[in-house]
Amino acid sequence: MDDQARRHVIPGRRKPWYRILYLQVLIAILIGALLGWLAPQIATNDWVKALGDGFITLIRMMIAPVIFCTVVSWWEGELDRTKLEAALWRQVVPSDVATAVTTS
């Protein structure tokens, strides 16, 4: 880095350990494993099952919008119209045909 670029870099403070996402996930896994091992009656409660089912439902609800946004952003970045039309024929038409066949 040259001197001019170095002046504009602001040294960032380190995040506290409890604000780092992967550490939060590891701690949650550890707590869940310990809870299941030490108190398995809690892990078999109905509210835990409802919590897990709700989480799975939320994940399923997010899959389609994420795929849609990914495809649309790819199409938007594709500037060549002939490539875009070819991609549409390769992707959209077979899925429409498969949907029509399976629903009839």
N, C-alpha and C positions, 0 to 999 in steps of 0.2 A: 504494500500500500504506500502510496506517496503521502507526503505530509498534509496536503490539502484534504485528501480523503480521510486520513486518520483523525483530523480535527472534528469531523462530522459524526464520527462513531461515538455513541454514548455508551460507556460501559454499563451493562445491565447487572442488576443485582440477581443473585441466585435465588430461585424459588425455594420456599421452605419445603421440606421433604413431604409434608402432607398435601401439597398442591400439585405434585407430580402424578400424572394419571396412571402410569404403569405401576407405581408404588401403591396407589389406591387400589388397583385391581389385585395386586399380589396380597395386600393386607386383607381384602375382602375374601379372597380364596382361602387364605389361612384361617380367618375367623369362621368361615363356613365349614371348613374341614374339621376344625376343633369343636365347633358346636355339634356337628353330626356325630363326632366320635364320643364326646363327653356327655351330650344330652340328646340322644337319638329320638326321644319322645317329642322334642320340639320340632325336629325336622319332619315328622310325620303328621303334624297338625294340619287342619284344613286350610288355615289362613296362609300357610307356607305354600301349599299346593296352588291356592288361588293366586298368590303372588307370582309364582313361577309360570302359571298359565297366562296371566296378564302380560308378563314379560315376553313370552313366546308370541303372543298375539301382537304386541307392539312391534316386534322384530319383523313378523310377517307383513304387517301393514307398511313397513318402511322399505321392503325389498322392491316393490313395483315402482314407487316414485324415484328411487335411486337409480334403477336401471333406465327408466324413462329419461331422467335428466342426463345420464351419461350418454345415451344414444343421441339425444337432441344436441348436446354440446359438441359431440363428434360431428354431427351433420352440419352444425353451424360453422365449425372450423373447416369443413370441406368446401373449398372454393370452386373446384372444378365441377361444373354441373353434370357432365357426363359420368363422372365417378359417383356422384351422388345418386343419379338415376339408376346406375348399375347396382349400387348398394341397396337402394330401395327394392329393386326387383329381387335381389338375392335374399333379403331379410324379411321384408314385409309380406310379400306375396306367399311364400311358403308357409309362414305362420298363419296367414288368413285361410289358406287352403286346409291346413291341418285343423284349425279351429272349426271350419265348416264341416269337415269330415267327422270329427269327433262329436259334434253336437247334433248331427242328423242321424 
